[in-house]
Amino acid sequence: MAATVTVEPTGRCLWDEPVRIAVRGLAPGQPVTLRASLRDEKGALFRAHARYRADATGQLDLERAPALGGSFAGLEPMGLLWALEPEKPLLRLVKRDVQTPFAVQLEVLDGHEPEAGRLLGRAVHERAFLGPGVRREPVRAGRVRATLFLPPGTGPFSGIIDLFGTGGGLCEYRASLLAGHGFAVLALAYFRFEDLPEYLNDVHLEYFEEAVHFMLQHPKMKGPSVGLLGFSKGGDLCLSMASFLKNITATVLINACVANTIAPLHYKGMIIPNLSNDPGKHAITESGLLDFMDIWNNPLEEPNHQSLIPLEKAQGPFLFIVGMDDHNWKSECYARIASERLQAHGKDKPQIIYYPEERLGGNRFSGLCPMGHCVIFGCHVMPAKSDFLQHHLLLLPFYWEGLGSVCFNPLQCTEHYLES
């Protein structure tokens, strides 16, 4: 019997767009296994599978049918995509060229054995990173090394500067997707890219100030200010930018520290030392990855408080997105410190969104990415999964809506606990 695998909407979809996967032409109650696979730009294979049973009409709709086991279980309509795992260990799914899509192969196999079952049907689904009409413009302006993504239309658009963490290089996939939601987004590199420093030994805030000026002078920018979006080390850099630079309207942080980390921060003769750490306090997971959460010293204690970023100087609101299963940073603690510090200085509380069981960034539209590589420590680490395609399925509506609301129409100051 030939079965038909369908994906709706048909055709190419954006990576952050949910789809409906279904199978027709099965026998009533037939046990089947669905399998998803893709190869990244280096040829590495990522796979996921789940076992299902067709309904009484011989159909299978992943929005209604729970998985009976495999890479995941339960009602997970997008599970075959967020559960993608590497065939070889210590690999992570990273989109290096946002101008090309990922091609996901979906297969339905007879029975509940993912390798041995007879192939009943197949479909190929393309997931892209550049929406219709989104423009990608490389930026080499003064010292700034970046890529600007502009939404379709004439503008002007609200601007955002997007920073990643200690992996370095130029990461474009988050900025390209955000541009599809109507923002002009500058994906900004700050080390390990072209003529930028190879190592993060010192950070000069003037570089990031230059990026802000570039955005505000661009003819497609709405102005008079820009929003900031940062993850991990990029998060504390965004805190510093909001605290010391002008024309920052709001800041969104994902699993970030409230202190300056990794390297001293310099700005106009001022130096904020980096938060000290004790690498000997690291833990090793069962899979041999390093857990760095406990290596960082308490920024509230002497002399570590000198590394605290004076976020009370910021003019705009903050949104902290916290994955409480983070293995790099004590993200929940840092968000609390930020909230208490802001209130102690008479400022509004930040909005905080907590994910109790998430490391964040292992988007439920993407592979799990259970490993990250930190070039600072030169090792594989247990990440706040944001090293790839930053958005958990449930987080996406809050993330896009929250980013727009915080940056350009501040949200009420609340805290949310979202179940994964």
N, C-alpha and C positions, 0 to 999 in steps of 0.2 A: 504494500500500500504506500503510495506517495503522499507525503504530508507537505503542507505549505507553511513556511515561516513568514510572518508578516511583521513589519515595524511601522508604526504610525507616530508622527506624520511620515509619509513616504519621502524618499530622497534624502539628501544630505541634511543633517541637523547640527546645531551647535553643541559643543561638548557639555555645556551646562543646561541643555534643554532635555526635559524628561521625554521619554518615548514609551509607547505601549507595544509590548512584544506579545505575540499570540501565535498559536499553531492551529491549523485546520486540517481536517482529513484523517484524523486518528480514529481508532476503534473506540467505542464507548468504554471508559474506565481503563484505557490502555496505559500501562506504566512506561514512561519515557524519561530520558535524560536530555536536558538542554545544556549545550556547551557553547561558551563564548571564547574567542581568542583573537589576539592582535599581535602584530610585530611592531616594535618601535623603530625609530629611524636608524638604529644600529643593528637591526635584525633580531633583537632579543624577543623571545616569545613570552606572552602573558596569557594566562588561561583561568577560566572559572567554569564550574559546572554545578548543576542542581537537579535533583530528581523530582518529578512531578507525576500526576495521574490525570488523564483526560477526563472531562465531565461526561455525562450521560449522552451527549450529542457528538462526542468525539472531538471536542474543541478544548483548547487550553489557552486561558487568558491570564497572564502573569499579574494583572491587577486584581484578580479575584482568586487565583489558585495559590495556596501556600506551597513553598518548597518543602519537600519531605526530607531533605538532607543534602549533603554535598559541601560546596564551599560556603553555604549559608543555609538557614532554615527559616520557615515562616513566610509571611506575606511580605515579599520584597520585590516590587515590580521592576526595580532597576538593579537588583542584586547581581545579575550576570555582568554588569559593568563595574559596579563599585567593588566587587569581590575579585577582580582580576589580580592574579599573583604571578610573579616571575617563575619561569621554569627553572632557572638557575638562581641559587640564593644570592643575596647581597646585591640585587639589581633593583632599581626603582624606575617606575614609569614616568618619564619626563618628556614633555613636548618641546623639542628644540627649535623646530621651524613651524611657526604658527600659520604659515602660508599654505601648508598642506594638511589634509585631514588624516586622522587615524581611520583605518578600515577594520571594522570589527566583523569577524565571521561568526555567524550564529548557526548552530547545527542542532537538529533534533535526532536522537538516537533511540532505537527500540530498547526497552528494558531500563534497568537501573544500574548498569555498568558503564561508566563514562568512556572506557577505552574499547570495550569489546562489542558494544551494541551495534546493530545494523543501522546504517545511515538512512534516515527517512526523508530528510529535507534539509535545505541549507539556504541561507540568505546572507548578503554582505551589506553592512550598514556603515555609512561614513559619518564620522563625527568631526566637525570642523572647529576652528578657533577664530576665524575671521568671519563675522556676520556680513550679510549683503550690504555693500556700500561702505563698509568700514575701511578706512585708509591707514596704511602703515608707512610712517615716515622716519627713516633713520636720522638721528640727531647727533651732529658733531659740531657743537657751537661753543667756542671758547674751550673750556676744560670739560664741558658736559658731554658725557657719552651715554646715549639713551636711545630709545625708540618711542616716538609719539604715535598714538592710535587715536584717530578722529572718527566720530560717528558719521553716518550719512547725513547729508543736508548742509546748509550754508552756515549754521551756527548763529551766534556764538554759543559755545558750550561751557558748562561747568567743568573745571579742571581738577585733576587728581594726580599726585605724584605717588608712584608705587615702588616700594622698596622690599627686597627680599633679605635673606639672612646670610649666614656664614658660609654658604656654598660659593658665593661670589659669582662673577659673570653677569650676563644680562639675561634676565628671565622675563619673557614677554607674554606668557600664556594667560596670566591673570588680567593684565592690562588689555589684551586684545578682546577678551570676553567682556570686560567692563565697558569697553567702547561700544559694544553692541547694545548696551543699556542706556546709551545717550551721554556718556561722559567722554571728555577728552582726557586721555590717560597717558602720562609719561612714565614708561618703565625705565627706571634709572639704575645704571650700574655704578658701583663705587669702588670695586677692586676686582682683580683678576679678569680684566677685560681690556683688550687693546693696549693703550699706553697708560692705563691706570695702574696704581701700585699692585704688585703681585700679592703682597701680604698686607694684612690689616694691622700695621704696627702703630699708626697714628691716624686719627680722623680729624679732618679740618672742616668745620661747619660751613666755611665760606664756599666750599664746592656745592653744597646743597642749596645754599642761598643763591648761587648762580643759576641753579636749576629752577628755583622759584621765579627768579627774574625772567628766565627764558619763557616760562609758561605765561606769565602775566603780560609779556610783550608780544605774545603770539596773536595774530589777527583773529584766530578762531576762538580765543579764550573769552569768557564772559567777564571775568574779574569781578570785584577788585582783589579777590583772594583765591587761594586754591585749597583743596582738601588733601589730606595725607592718609596713606594706607600702608601699614608696615607689619611685617611678620618677623618674629624672633629678633635678631640683631637689628633688622630694619625697623622693628617696632620701637626700640629705645632711641634709634636715630630720629624717628618721627616725633617722639616725645621731646627730644632736644630741639628739633626744628620748631615745633609749636611753642616751646618755651622761650626761645631766643630770637627767632626770626619774625619779621613782620608779614602781614598779609596771609596768615594761615587761618582759614575759617573753621576747620574742625579736623579731628584726628581719629582714625579708626585703627585699632591695634589688635593683632592676633597673636596670642601667646607671647607676650613681651614682658621684659623686665622694666621696673620703674627706675633703675639705676643705669648709668652708663656701663657697658660691658665690653669685654674683649680688648679694647685699646683706648688710650687716653683721647679725650675729645678736646680739640682746640678751637677757640673762637675769639678773635680780637684780643689776644693776649691772655685770655682766660683759659684755664685748663681744668677739666673735670677728670679726675683719675678713673680708671676702670675698676669695677667691683672686683675685689680679690676673690680667689677661689682656691680650693684644695683638691686637686685632681685625684688624690688618694682616697677621696670619699666616693668615688664612682662605684657603681654596681655593674655586674655583668648579668645579662638576661640568659635564659635557658638556650637561646639561639646564638649566644656568644656576642651579642651587641652590647655596647656600653650605654649605661643609663647615667646621665650627668646631672640629674635634677638636684642632688644633694651636695654637689661640689661648690655651689655658690654661697659665699658668706652672707650673713644677714645685713642688708643695707641700712638697717636702722641702728646698728651697733657701731661703736667707735672701733677703728677709724673709718669704717666702711661707709658711714653716712655722707662722707665727702663725695661719694660717687652718685648720690641721689640727684635726679634731674629735677630742677625747680619747676615742675609742671604747673604750679599755681600762677606762674607768670603768663601762661598761655591765655589768649583772648577768646578762643573758641571752645566748644564742648568736646568731650571724648566719648568714644564707644570702645569698650574692651570686650573682645570675644575670647572666651576662656575655655580651653579644652582641659578638663580637670584630670585627664589621664596623660597629660604632657610629661615627657621624660627628659626634657631639656631645662625647663624653667618651672618654678613654683608659681605658675600663672595666676592661680586663684589668690594666693597670698599677695602677689604684686598688685593685682587689681584692687584688693582691699586697702593696701597701703596707699594707692593712688586716691581712692575715694576718701579715706580719712584725711589725707594731706590737703586735698582740695577743700573739704569742708572746714578744716582747721583754719584755712586762710580766707574763709568767707565765700568760697566759690561753690557753684552748683555741683551736686554729685554727678559722676559720670554714669552713663548707661553701661551696664555689664550684662552680657549674655553668657551663661554657663552651659557647658555640655558635660554632664557628669561622666560619661564613658568615652569621650572622644579626645583624640590628640589633635584634631582639626587639620584639615587640608587634605586628608585622604578622602577626597570628595566621593560621595556615594554615587557619582556618575563616573568615577575613575577607578583605577587600581588602588589597592590598599596601601601600597608603598610602605611596608613595615620597616624600612631601613633608610637612613639618611647618611650623607657623608659630610663631615665637618672638616674643612680644610684648615681651620685654626688648630685643631688638635690632631689632624691628620689620621682620622680613624672613622670607622663606621659606627654610627650612634643610633640609639632608639629615638626616633624623631617625634616632634610635634608634627604629625604627618603632613604639614603644610608644605613640605618640600615639593609636593606636586599638586597642581590643580585644586587649589585652595578650598574647595567648598563641599562640605557635607551636604547630602541631598536635603535634609531638613533645614540646614543653615542657609541655603541659597536664597529663599524668599526674604529672610530677615537680613541677610548680608547685603543684597542689592538694595532693598528698600531702606535698610538701616543706613547704608553708606550715603544714599541720596538724601535721606532725611537729616542725618547728623551733619553732613557737610553743608547743606544748603537750606535746611529748614529744621532746626534742632529738635530732636525728640525730647519728650519728657524724661526726666531722670529716673529711671527705673532699673530694676534688676530682674532678669528672667532666668529660670532654670528650665532648659529644654531637654527632654528625654530623647535619647538616640534610638 
